């Protein structure tokens, strides 16, 4: 019960699709995908 409540709280607080002003009004997942795409493999 407590675990379920905690997960629901976190998912409600941190919405990965919400636009963030610090990321140029883009969702965090989009920024993360772009970052991984730009990484070069050594």
N, CA, C and O atoms as a Tinker XYZ file with bonds, in Angstrom:
   168  protein
     1  N      0.835000   -1.198000    0.000000    73     2
     2  CA     0.000000    0.000000    0.000000    64     1     3
     3  C      0.877000    1.258000    0.000000    63     2     4     5
     4  O      0.671000    2.163000   -0.809000    81     3
     5  N      1.846000    1.307000    0.904000    73     3     6
     6  CA     2.723000    2.481000    0.984000    64     5     7
     7  C      3.556000    2.622000   -0.290000    63     6     8     9
     8  O      3.754000    3.731000   -0.786000    81     7
     9  N      4.039000    1.510000   -0.810000    73     7    10
    10  CA     4.841000    1.548000   -2.037000    64     9    11
    11  C      4.011000    2.091000   -3.195000    63    10    12    13
    12  O      4.495000    2.909000   -3.977000    81    11
    13  N      2.777000    1.645000   -3.305000    73    11    14
    14  CA     1.896000    2.114000   -4.377000    64    13    15
    15  C      1.638000    3.614000   -4.240000    63    14    16    17
    16  O      1.647000    4.342000   -5.233000    81    15
    17  N      1.409000    4.068000   -3.022000    73    15    18
    18  CA     1.164000    5.491000   -2.788000    64    17    19
    19  C      2.398000    6.320000   -3.151000    63    18    20    21
    20  O      2.275000    7.400000   -3.729000    81    19
    21  N      3.572000    5.817000   -2.815000    73    19    22
    22  CA     4.809000    6.529000   -3.131000    64    21    23
    23  C      5.016000    6.620000   -4.642000    63    22    24    25
    24  O      5.379000    7.679000   -5.155000    81    23
    25  N      4.790000    5.535000   -5.344000    73    23    26
    26  CA     4.939000    5.531000   -6.802000    64    25    27
    27  C      3.955000    6.507000   -7.441000    63    26    28    29
    28  O      4.324000    7.245000   -8.355000    81    27
    29  N      2.725000    6.520000   -6.979000    73    27    30
    30  CA     1.732000    7.444000   -7.528000    64    29    31
    31  C      2.132000    8.891000   -7.262000    63    30    32    33
    32  O      1.935000    9.755000   -8.116000    81    31
    33  N      2.691000    9.161000   -6.089000    73    31    34
    34  CA     3.130000   10.521000   -5.764000    64    33    35
    35  C      4.263000   10.949000   -6.695000    63    34    36    37
    36  O      4.235000   12.044000   -7.256000    81    35
    37  N      5.255000   10.078000   -6.853000    73    35    38
    38  CA     6.402000   10.413000   -7.699000    64    37    39
    39  C      5.963000   10.614000   -9.142000    63    38    40    41
    40  O      6.387000   11.574000   -9.785000    81    39
    41  N      5.128000    9.733000   -9.657000    73    39    42
    42  CA     4.665000    9.866000  -11.033000    64    41    43
    43  C      3.825000   11.122000  -11.223000    63    42    44    45
    44  O      3.847000   11.720000  -12.298000    81    43
    45  N      3.095000   11.524000  -10.207000    73    43    46
    46  CA     2.311000   12.748000  -10.298000    64    45    47
    47  C      3.174000   13.991000  -10.204000    63    46    48    49
    48  O      2.882000   15.000000  -10.846000    81    47
    49  N      4.238000   13.929000   -9.407000    73    47    50
    50  CA     5.122000   15.081000   -9.213000    64    49    51
    51  C      6.058000   15.256000  -10.393000    63    50    52    53
    52  O      6.240000   16.369000  -10.888000    81    51
    53  N      6.656000   14.158000  -10.846000    73    51    54
    54  CA     7.618000   14.224000  -11.937000    64    53    55
    55  C      6.978000   13.664000  -13.193000    63    54    56    57
    56  O      6.940000   12.451000  -13.397000    81    55
    57  N      6.490000   14.534000  -14.007000    73    55    58
    58  CA     5.863000   14.146000  -15.264000    64    57    59
    59  C      6.904000   14.288000  -16.371000    63    58    60    61
    60  O      7.259000   15.411000  -16.729000    81    59
    61  N      7.404000   13.180000  -16.924000    73    59    62
    62  CA     8.460000   13.268000  -17.930000    64    61    63
    63  C      8.017000   13.907000  -19.241000    63    62    64    65
    64  O      8.853000   14.211000  -20.092000    81    63
    65  N      6.724000   14.111000  -19.415000    73    63    66
    66  CA     6.222000   14.749000  -20.633000    64    65    67
    67  C      5.960000   16.234000  -20.439000    63    66    68    69
    68  O      5.695000   16.957000  -21.400000    81    67
    69  N      6.037000   16.692000  -19.171000    73    67    70
    70  CA     5.787000   18.104000  -18.882000    64    69    71
    71  C      6.927000   18.951000  -19.449000    63    70    72    73
    72  O      8.092000   18.565000  -19.358000    81    71
    73  N      6.596000   20.088000  -20.026000    73    71    74
    74  CA     7.608000   20.980000  -20.575000    64    73    75
    75  C      8.325000   21.695000  -19.432000    63    74    76    77
    76  O      7.689000   22.141000  -18.477000    81    75
    77  N      9.641000   21.804000  -19.532000    73    75    78
    78  CA    10.449000   22.438000  -18.496000    64    77    79
    79  C     11.129000   23.672000  -19.079000    63    78    80    81
    80  O     11.768000   23.594000  -20.128000    81    79
    81  N     10.992000   24.804000  -18.405000    73    79    82
    82  CA    11.592000   26.039000  -18.904000    64    81    83
    83  C     13.109000   25.949000  -18.933000    63    82    84    85
    84  O     13.738000   26.524000  -19.822000    81    83
    85  N     13.712000   25.244000  -17.987000    73    83    86
    86  CA    15.161000   25.100000  -17.952000    64    85    87
    87  C     15.707000   24.251000  -19.087000    63    86    88    89
    88  O     16.915000   24.224000  -19.321000    81    87
    89  N     14.831000   23.566000  -19.783000    73    87    90
    90  CA    15.241000   22.714000  -20.902000    64    89    91
    91  C     14.750000   23.285000  -22.233000    63    90    92    93
    92  O     14.598000   22.560000  -23.216000    81    91
    93  N     14.508000   24.581000  -22.246000    73    91    94
    94  CA    14.031000   25.206000  -23.482000    64    93    95
    95  C     12.593000   24.845000  -23.790000    63    94    96    97
    96  O     12.207000   24.747000  -24.955000    81    95
    97  N     11.801000   24.647000  -22.753000    73    95    98
    98  CA    10.387000   24.267000  -22.879000    64    97    99
    99  C     10.217000   22.980000  -23.676000    63    98   100   101
   100  O      9.331000   22.855000  -24.520000    81    99
   101  N     11.098000   22.029000  -23.377000    73    99   102
   102  CA    11.011000   20.694000  -23.973000    64   101   103
   103  C     10.865000   19.684000  -22.849000    63   102   104   105
   104  O     11.308000   19.940000  -21.729000    81   103
   105  N     10.253000   18.546000  -23.127000    73   103   106
   106  CA    10.121000   17.519000  -22.091000    64   105   107
   107  C     11.476000   16.863000  -21.813000    63   106   108   109
   108  O     12.305000   16.745000  -22.716000    81   107
   109  N     11.702000   16.439000  -20.576000    73   107   110
   110  CA    12.981000   15.825000  -20.206000    64   109   111
   111  C     13.359000   14.623000  -21.064000    63   110   112   113
   112  O     14.535000   14.442000  -21.379000    81   111
   113  N     12.397000   13.806000  -21.444000    73   111   114
   114  CA    12.724000   12.626000  -22.244000    64   113   115
   115  C     13.249000   13.011000  -23.626000    63   114   116   117
   116  O     14.118000   12.334000  -24.175000    81   115
   117  N     12.726000   14.084000  -24.178000    73   115   118
   118  CA    13.208000   14.551000  -25.480000    64   117   119
   119  C     14.655000   15.032000  -25.373000    63   118   120   121
   120  O     15.479000   14.737000  -26.238000    81   119
   121  N     14.956000   15.769000  -24.311000    73   119   122
   122  CA    16.317000   16.263000  -24.093000    64   121   123
   123  C     17.269000   15.096000  -23.867000    63   122   124   125
   124  O     18.381000   15.093000  -24.395000    81   123
   125  N     16.849000   14.122000  -23.099000    73   123   126
   126  CA    17.682000   12.954000  -22.829000    64   125   127
   127  C     17.944000   12.160000  -24.106000    63   126   128   129
   128  O     19.073000   11.733000  -24.350000    81   127
   129  N     16.918000   11.963000  -24.913000    73   127   130
   130  CA    17.092000   11.259000  -26.188000    64   129   131
   131  C     18.092000   11.995000  -27.080000    63   130   132   133
   132  O     18.948000   11.372000  -27.709000    81   131
   133  N     17.977000   13.313000  -27.129000    73   131   134
   134  CA    18.896000   14.107000  -27.944000    64   133   135
   135  C     20.327000   13.983000  -27.423000    63   134   136   137
   136  O     21.273000   13.880000  -28.203000    81   135
   137  N     20.473000   13.995000  -26.114000    73   135   138
   138  CA    21.803000   13.869000  -25.518000    64   137   139
   139  C     22.443000   12.537000  -25.895000    63   138   140   141
   140  O     23.610000   12.496000  -26.284000    81   139
   141  N     21.681000   11.445000  -25.779000    73   139   142
   142  CA    22.214000   10.131000  -26.131000    64   141   143
   143  C     22.542000   10.050000  -27.626000    63   142   144   145
   144  O     23.538000    9.436000  -28.008000    81   143
   145  N     21.718000   10.659000  -28.462000    73   143   146
   146  CA    21.972000   10.648000  -29.902000    64   145   147
   147  C     23.277000   11.366000  -30.248000    63   146   148   149
   148  O     23.943000   11.016000  -31.223000    81   147
   149  N     23.637000   12.370000  -29.450000    73   147   150
   150  CA    24.830000   13.167000  -29.730000    64   149   151
   151  C     26.105000   12.604000  -29.109000    63   150   152   153
   152  O     27.187000   13.149000  -29.330000    81   151
   153  N     25.998000   11.538000  -28.345000    73   151   154
   154  CA    27.183000   10.938000  -27.728000    64   153   155
   155  C     27.904000   10.079000  -28.753000    63   154   156   157
   156  O     27.289000    9.293000  -29.475000    81   155
   157  N     29.208000   10.242000  -28.802000    73   155   158
   158  CA    29.986000    9.411000  -29.730000    64   157   159
   159  C     30.473000    8.166000  -29.003000    63   158   160   161
   160  O     30.796000    8.202000  -27.816000    81   159
   161  N     30.518000    7.084000  -29.731000    73   159   162
   162  CA    30.977000    5.821000  -29.167000    64   161   163
   163  C     32.489000    5.760000  -29.348000    63   162   164   165
   164  O     33.003000    5.942000  -30.452000    81   163
   165  N     33.191000    5.502000  -28.254000    73   163   166
   166  CA    34.664000    5.471000  -28.311000    64   165   167
   167  C     35.160000    4.132000  -28.808000    63   166   168
   168  O     36.368000    3.923000  -28.921000    81   167
